[in-house]
Structure formats: C-alpha cells, structure tokens
Amino acid sequence: MRGPPVALKREAPNNMSALPQLSRSQSLDLDTTSAAIASAPKPRVDWIDHAKGICIFFVVMLHVNDLVQEQFGAKSWLDQVVTFARPFRMPDFFLIAGLFLASSLRKPWRVYADKKVIHFFYFYVLWMTLNFAAFDLRHVHDQGGNIGVEYLRRFIDPTGPLWFIYILPIFFVVTRVTRSLPWWLIGGGAALLHVTQLDTGWEVPDQFAARYVFFYSGYMLAPQIFRIAAWARERIGAAIGYLLVWGVVNGVVVASGVAGTPYASLPLGYAGALAVIFTAVLLSTGTWTRPLRYAGENSIIIYLGDAIISTLVARLLLSFAIDTGALALVVTLLTIAGCLGAWRILVRTPAAFLYRRPRWLRL
C-alpha cells in the first residue's frame, strides 16, 4: 500500500506488526474489511485488530440495545453509551477498511473483482437470505406482501447490519475506477457528499455519501495513519491526554444534540477514529485484551451472524431480565461469543459454506 509494510491483524498487526495468519480451516475466506487475510502468510498489525474489535463491539451493542429496548418498550442506560459511540463507530471501521487497499489495486481486474466484489456478494446474498427467512418471510406473508418482490428488493436495497457487507464492494470498485484521478478531487467530492447528508430512503446512495470519505481517507492516508499509531505507542502519556480531551469534547457535542449535523459529523468522525486508534494501540500492549483482538480479527464473522445470534440470545435471556441496560450488555457479549463459537463449530462441518466461499464460485 502506500505506508509501512503491514498486514492487517492485531495491533501490531493492528498496529503494524505481527499478524498471525488464520489457518485455512479457520479463515472466513472473505476478504476482510481491512484486507488482512491474504493467501500467503503475512504478519498482522495488532492495533488494527484491536480497533476493529472495539468497533464491532459497539456495532453489536447498537443492534442489541435496539432489540432489547424494543422488547421492553423503554430506554436503557446503555443507550447513552451507544449514542456516545455513534460519531466514530462506523467511520473508524471504514477508515481501517481502506488501509491496505493500495496493494490490492495493483492486481489485475480479475483478481481484484474476485476478492473485492464476488467474495462480499456471495456472503451478502447467503446471509441476507438467511436473515430474510428468519425475520422477514412471515412478516411479509402476514402483511399480504409479495414475498418474491420483497426478497429481490434486498438485492438493491440492503436492510439491517448487512448493508456494510453490501457497500464495501462498491467502495472497492469506485476507488479502483477513480484511482488515476487527483486525490483532492475524489477526497473533496467524498467530503462534500458527506456534508450533504443525503437522505433518499435508499440505503446504498445514503450510506455511500455518508461513509465513503472515511474509506477513501484510510486508503490515501494509510502511511500517515501508521505513523500516528507508532507515535502513540511511543508517547503513551500524550495519547492518554488526547483520549481524555476527546472524550469530554465528544460527550459534550453528543449531549448538545449537534453531533449529527453536517459540519460536526465529519470532524467528530475523524477525531473519534483517531481516539479508537490510540485506544487500540494502548490495549495492544497487554495480553489481557486478546479476546478483543480476536473479535476484531474475525469481525466480519461477527457481522454476518449478529442479527440471528443476538435475537436467539435475547429471547433466551428476556425472562431473566432485571435491568434493561445490563441485559443489553450481557446479550452483546454473548452475541459476539456466540457468533465466533458458531463459526468455529460450523466451519468444520458441511455448513462451512456459510463462512467459506466454494471454489466453484471463484474466478
């Protein structure tokens, strides 16, 4: 790519260093958001896996909190945490997704399309179908809707958390097609799109406008991002100082209700992404954070199973609920563990196709 040679994986791989390669039986065979999984052994950057772990934790928390609050018909204290994380949760995810794109852009279109488009399309269609059967089929039938039409609509208008899997290939293709254009033209255009806060009701253009600027920034600024992460590792005190100041500012802006406005969301997104990077760097220095790193390393797996697993776990625990916020937090942790557990079990069975694309679907 254009920065220090690094492959995505734990902080050092998430940071820039070492990133243990997933075994073939464990690999999602899915070009992960941060492009960390490659066919040949590569070191992983630990802070990146920690950063992705932080993001996927907040993503699952968002979905679970909404689910639990809907069931109880009341707000939970965890909602304040979800709101605090909203400005940086997805910006950081997309920023990291673009970090290792440069090396992929140099590959032939056939290889690029196979790893950056078909991979994601396969998993989107598969898990979208599972989610449709689990959550939408009966509802559409009861409402007298056309099941076939509603299903096909998911191919052009993704719903639920899977929109992330859907839109990544679009980002990859757009970046490949426009790579010969001046960076300031694409970056400036992406920033303007973000500021417009497009709201057409169609997930694809709306999310593209809101998120592409962060993805493109990760791609273009990768060398600088890795240098900043290295700086934070060497100046822990300064990094902690930034986190304290950022936490107060982010909290105040969020509480004021202006965090989602056009000119506040972009700087808050970058500031929050930097905070996640600093936090990931600090956490990557300890061994007790390995579960977080592991979750980040396999964040796509968690993303795929999030909706189904969280619904099952929530239904099992609802009768034991005393505090809505505590329940949502427990369900969040169990959902992450459940997604990883299901993957580790199913990938060794004929159901491995849920996590590994069949060879006959490869270019």
C-alpha positions as CSV (number, residue, x, y, z in Angstrom):
1,M,0.0,0.0,0.0
2,R,1.5,3.3,0.5
3,G,2.6,3.1,4.0
4,P,4.8,1.0,6.2
5,P,4.5,-2.6,5.1
6,V,1.9,-4.1,7.2
7,A,-0.8,-6.6,7.0
8,L,-3.9,-6.3,9.0
9,K,-4.1,-8.1,12.2
10,R,-3.6,-7.5,15.7
11,E,-2.4,-4.3,17.0
12,A,1.0,-4.9,15.9
13,P,-0.9,-6.1,13.1
14,N,-3.3,-3.8,14.1
15,N,-0.6,-1.6,14.8
16,M,1.6,-2.8,12.3
17,S,3.5,-5.7,13.3
18,A,2.6,-9.1,13.6
19,L,-0.4,-10.8,12.5
20,P,-0.8,-14.4,12.8
21,Q,-2.4,-15.9,9.8
22,L,-5.7,-17.7,10.1
23,S,-5.5,-21.3,9.3
24,R,-7.3,-22.4,6.2
25,S,-9.9,-24.1,8.1
26,Q,-10.5,-21.0,10.2
27,S,-10.3,-18.4,7.5
28,L,-13.5,-16.7,6.5
29,D,-12.2,-16.8,3.0
30,L,-13.7,-13.5,2.9
31,D,-11.5,-10.5,2.0
32,T,-11.9,-8.9,5.4
33,T,-12.7,-5.3,5.8
34,S,-9.2,-4.4,6.5
35,A,-7.9,-6.6,3.8
36,A,-6.0,-8.5,6.3
37,I,-6.4,-12.0,5.1
38,A,-4.2,-12.9,2.2
39,S,-3.4,-16.2,0.7
40,A,0.2,-16.1,1.7
41,P,1.4,-15.8,5.3
42,K,1.6,-12.3,6.4
43,P,2.3,-10.5,9.7
44,R,-0.7,-8.9,11.4
45,V,-1.0,-5.5,12.8
46,D,-2.3,-5.9,16.3
47,W,-3.7,-2.4,16.9
48,I,-5.8,-2.8,13.8
49,D,-7.4,-6.0,15.1
50,H,-8.0,-4.2,18.5
51,A,-9.5,-1.2,16.7
52,K,-11.8,-3.5,14.7
53,G,-12.7,-5.3,17.9
54,I,-13.7,-2.0,19.5
55,C,-15.8,-1.1,16.5
56,I,-17.6,-4.5,16.2
57,F,-18.3,-4.4,19.9
58,F,-20.1,-1.1,19.6
59,V,-21.9,-2.2,16.4
60,V,-23.3,-5.3,18.1
61,M,-24.2,-3.2,21.1
62,L,-26.2,-0.8,18.9
63,H,-28.2,-3.6,17.4
64,V,-28.7,-5.5,20.7
65,N,-29.7,-2.3,22.6
66,D,-32.3,-1.5,20.0
67,L,-33.6,-5.1,20.2
68,V,-33.8,-5.1,23.9
69,Q,-35.4,-1.7,24.2
70,E,-38.0,-2.7,21.6
71,Q,-38.9,-5.7,23.6
72,F,-39.2,-3.8,26.9
73,G,-40.6,-0.6,25.4
74,A,-38.2,1.5,27.4
75,K,-34.8,3.2,27.2
76,S,-31.8,1.6,28.9
77,W,-28.8,3.3,30.4
78,L,-26.7,1.5,27.8
79,D,-28.4,3.8,25.2
80,Q,-26.1,6.6,26.4
81,V,-23.0,4.5,25.6
82,V,-24.5,3.7,22.1
83,T,-25.1,7.4,21.5
84,F,-21.6,8.4,22.6
85,A,-20.1,5.9,20.1
86,R,-22.3,6.9,17.2
87,P,-20.0,9.6,15.8
88,F,-17.0,7.3,15.5
89,R,-18.3,3.7,15.4
90,M,-18.6,3.3,11.6
91,P,-16.1,6.0,10.5
92,D,-13.3,4.1,12.1
93,F,-14.5,0.8,10.6
94,F,-14.4,2.2,7.1
95,L,-11.1,4.1,7.7
96,I,-9.5,0.8,8.6
97,A,-11.1,-1.0,5.7
98,G,-9.2,1.3,3.3
99,L,-5.8,0.9,5.0
100,F,-4.5,-2.0,2.9
101,L,-6.2,-1.3,-0.4
102,A,-3.2,0.2,-2.3
103,S,-1.5,-3.2,-2.8
104,S,-4.8,-4.8,-4.0
105,L,-5.3,-2.0,-6.5
106,R,-2.2,-3.1,-8.4
107,K,-3.6,-6.6,-9.0
108,P,-5.4,-7.5,-12.3
109,W,-9.1,-6.7,-12.5
110,R,-9.9,-10.4,-12.5
111,V,-8.2,-11.0,-9.2
112,Y,-9.5,-7.7,-7.7
113,A,-13.1,-8.5,-8.7
114,D,-12.8,-12.0,-7.2
115,K,-11.5,-10.8,-3.9
116,K,-13.2,-7.5,-3.5
117,V,-16.6,-8.0,-5.2
118,I,-17.6,-11.6,-5.6
119,H,-16.4,-12.6,-2.1
120,F,-18.6,-10.0,-0.5
121,F,-21.5,-10.5,-2.9
122,Y,-21.5,-14.2,-2.0
123,F,-21.7,-13.7,1.7
124,Y,-24.2,-10.9,1.4
125,V,-26.6,-13.0,-0.7
126,L,-26.2,-16.0,1.5
127,W,-26.7,-14.3,4.9
128,M,-29.3,-11.9,3.5
129,T,-31.3,-14.9,2.5
130,L,-30.9,-16.5,6.0
131,N,-32.0,-13.2,7.6
132,F,-34.9,-12.8,5.2
133,A,-36.1,-16.3,6.0
134,A,-35.7,-15.8,9.8
135,F,-37.1,-12.3,10.2
136,D,-39.0,-11.1,7.1
137,L,-40.7,-14.0,5.5
138,R,-43.5,-14.4,8.0
139,H,-44.0,-10.7,8.4
140,V,-44.3,-10.1,4.6
141,H,-46.7,-13.0,4.4
142,D,-48.9,-11.8,7.2
143,Q,-49.0,-8.3,5.7
144,G,-50.1,-9.7,2.4
145,G,-47.0,-8.5,0.6
146,N,-45.3,-10.2,-2.3
147,I,-42.5,-12.4,-0.9
148,G,-40.6,-12.7,-4.1
149,V,-40.6,-8.9,-4.7
150,E,-39.6,-8.2,-1.1
151,Y,-36.8,-10.7,-1.4
152,L,-35.5,-9.3,-4.7
153,R,-35.6,-5.8,-3.3
154,R,-32.9,-6.8,-0.8
155,F,-30.5,-7.0,-3.8
156,I,-30.8,-3.3,-4.5
157,D,-31.7,-2.0,-1.0
158,P,-30.0,-3.9,1.8
159,T,-31.6,-3.8,5.3
160,G,-30.2,-4.4,8.7
161,P,-26.5,-4.6,9.5
162,L,-25.6,-6.4,6.3
163,W,-25.6,-3.1,4.4
164,F,-21.9,-2.9,5.5
165,I,-21.1,-6.1,3.6
166,Y,-23.1,-4.8,0.6
167,I,-21.5,-1.4,0.3
168,L,-17.8,-2.4,0.7
169,P,-17.5,-3.9,-2.9
170,I,-19.0,-0.6,-4.2
171,F,-16.3,1.3,-2.3
172,F,-13.6,-1.0,-3.7
173,V,-14.8,-0.6,-7.3
174,V,-15.3,3.1,-7.1
175,T,-11.7,3.5,-5.7
176,R,-10.3,1.3,-8.4
177,V,-12.0,3.1,-11.2
178,T,-11.1,6.6,-9.9
179,R,-7.5,5.9,-8.8
180,S,-6.0,7.8,-11.6
181,L,-7.8,11.0,-10.7
182,P,-6.3,13.6,-8.3
183,W,-6.7,12.6,-4.7
184,W,-8.0,16.0,-3.8
185,L,-10.8,15.7,-6.3
186,I,-12.1,12.3,-5.0
187,G,-11.4,13.2,-1.4
188,G,-13.0,16.6,-1.7
189,G,-16.0,15.2,-3.5
190,A,-16.4,12.5,-0.9
191,A,-16.3,15.1,1.9
192,L,-18.9,17.2,0.1
193,L,-21.2,14.2,-0.2
194,H,-20.9,13.5,3.5
195,V,-21.8,17.1,4.3
196,T,-24.9,16.9,2.1
197,Q,-26.3,14.2,4.5
198,L,-28.1,12.6,1.6
199,D,-31.4,11.1,2.7
200,T,-33.2,9.4,-0.2
201,G,-34.5,6.5,1.8
202,W,-32.4,4.2,-0.3
203,E,-29.6,2.7,1.8
204,V,-27.0,2.4,-0.9
205,P,-26.6,6.1,-2.0
206,D,-27.3,7.4,1.5
207,Q,-24.6,5.2,3.1
208,F,-22.2,5.8,0.2
209,A,-22.5,9.5,0.7
210,A,-22.1,9.3,4.5
211,R,-19.2,6.7,4.6
212,Y,-17.0,6.8,1.5
213,V,-15.0,9.8,2.7
214,F,-13.7,7.7,5.6
215,F,-12.9,4.7,3.5
216,Y,-11.0,6.9,1.0
217,S,-9.2,8.6,3.8
218,G,-8.0,5.2,5.1
219,Y,-6.7,4.4,1.6
220,M,-5.0,7.7,0.9
221,L,-3.7,8.4,4.4
222,A,-2.5,4.9,5.3
223,P,1.2,5.9,5.7
224,Q,0.3,8.8,8.0
225,I,-2.1,6.7,10.0
226,F,0.5,4.1,10.7
227,R,3.0,6.8,11.7
228,I,0.4,8.2,14.1
229,A,-0.2,4.8,15.6
230,A,3.6,4.3,16.0
231,W,3.8,7.8,17.7
232,A,1.0,6.9,20.1
233,R,2.8,3.7,21.1
234,E,6.0,5.7,21.9
235,R,4.2,8.5,23.7
236,I,1.6,6.8,25.8
237,G,1.1,9.8,28.1
238,A,0.3,12.1,25.2
239,A,-2.1,9.5,23.7
240,I,-4.0,9.2,27.0
241,G,-4.1,13.0,27.2
242,Y,-5.7,13.2,23.8
243,L,-8.3,10.5,24.8
244,L,-9.3,12.4,27.9
245,V,-9.8,15.7,26.0
246,W,-11.6,13.9,23.1
247,G,-13.9,12.0,25.5
248,V,-15.0,15.2,27.1
249,V,-15.5,17.1,23.7
250,N,-17.2,14.1,22.1
251,G,-19.5,13.7,25.1
252,V,-20.4,17.4,25.2
253,V,-21.1,17.6,21.5
254,V,-23.2,14.5,21.5
255,A,-25.2,15.7,24.6
256,S,-25.8,19.0,22.8
257,G,-27.6,17.2,20.0
258,V,-25.4,18.6,17.2
259,A,-23.2,15.6,16.6
260,G,-25.2,14.5,13.6
261,T,-25.3,17.9,11.9
262,P,-23.4,18.3,8.6
263,Y,-20.4,20.2,9.8
264,A,-20.0,18.4,13.1
265,S,-20.2,14.8,12.0
266,L,-17.1,14.8,9.7
267,P,-14.6,16.2,12.3
268,L,-16.2,14.1,15.0
269,G,-15.8,11.1,12.8
270,Y,-12.1,11.7,12.3
271,A,-11.4,12.7,15.9
272,G,-13.2,9.6,17.1
273,A,-11.4,7.3,14.6
274,L,-8.1,8.7,16.0
275,A,-9.3,8.0,19.5
276,V,-10.1,4.4,18.6
277,I,-6.6,4.0,17.0
278,F,-5.0,5.4,20.2
279,T,-7.1,3.2,22.4
280,A,-6.3,0.2,20.2
281,V,-2.6,0.9,20.4
282,L,-2.7,1.1,24.2
283,L,-4.7,-2.0,24.5
284,S,-2.5,-4.0,22.2
285,T,0.4,-3.7,24.6
286,G,-1.3,-6.1,27.1
287,T,-2.1,-9.8,26.9
288,W,-5.5,-9.5,28.7
289,T,-7.0,-7.8,25.7
290,R,-6.6,-10.9,23.4
291,P,-10.3,-11.6,23.3
292,L,-10.9,-8.1,21.9
293,R,-8.1,-8.6,19.4
294,Y,-9.6,-12.0,18.4
295,A,-13.1,-10.4,17.9
296,G,-11.6,-7.7,15.7
297,E,-9.6,-10.3,13.7
298,N,-12.8,-12.0,12.9
299,S,-15.1,-9.0,12.9
300,I,-16.7,-10.0,9.6
301,I,-17.8,-13.3,11.0
302,I,-19.5,-11.4,13.9
303,Y,-21.1,-9.0,11.4
304,L,-22.6,-11.9,9.4
305,G,-24.1,-13.7,12.4
306,D,-25.0,-10.7,14.5
307,A,-28.7,-10.4,13.8
308,I,-29.6,-14.1,14.1
309,I,-27.4,-14.9,17.1
310,S,-28.4,-11.7,19.0
311,T,-32.1,-12.4,18.5
312,L,-31.7,-16.0,19.8
313,V,-29.7,-14.9,22.8
314,A,-32.1,-12.1,23.7
315,R,-35.1,-14.4,23.6
316,L,-33.4,-16.9,25.9
317,L,-32.5,-14.2,28.4
318,L,-35.5,-11.9,28.4
319,S,-37.3,-13.8,31.2
320,F,-34.2,-13.3,33.4
321,A,-34.0,-9.5,32.8
322,I,-33.9,-7.3,35.8
323,D,-32.2,-4.3,34.3
324,T,-32.6,-3.4,30.7
325,G,-29.1,-1.9,30.2
326,A,-27.4,-4.9,32.0
327,L,-29.4,-7.3,29.8
328,A,-28.4,-5.5,26.6
329,L,-24.7,-5.5,27.7
330,V,-24.8,-9.3,28.5
331,V,-26.6,-10.1,25.3
332,T,-23.9,-8.0,23.4
333,L,-21.1,-10.1,24.9
334,L,-22.9,-13.4,24.4
335,T,-23.7,-12.5,20.8
336,I,-20.1,-11.9,20.0
337,A,-19.1,-15.1,21.7
338,G,-22.0,-17.0,20.0
339,C,-21.0,-15.8,16.5
340,L,-17.4,-16.9,17.0
341,G,-18.5,-20.1,18.6
342,A,-20.9,-21.0,15.8
343,W,-18.2,-20.2,13.2
344,R,-15.6,-22.4,14.9
345,I,-18.1,-25.3,15.0
346,L,-19.8,-25.0,11.6
347,V,-16.6,-24.4,9.7
348,R,-15.7,-28.0,10.4
349,T,-19.0,-29.3,9.0
350,P,-20.8,-29.3,5.7
351,A,-22.2,-26.0,6.7
352,A,-18.7,-24.5,6.2
353,F,-20.1,-22.7,3.1
354,L,-21.6,-20.2,5.5
355,Y,-18.1,-18.9,6.1
356,R,-16.1,-20.1,3.2
357,R,-16.8,-19.4,-0.4
358,P,-16.9,-22.6,-2.5
359,R,-14.1,-23.0,-5.1
360,W,-16.6,-23.2,-7.9
361,L,-17.7,-19.6,-7.2
362,R,-14.2,-18.3,-7.6
363,L,-12.8,-16.7,-10.8
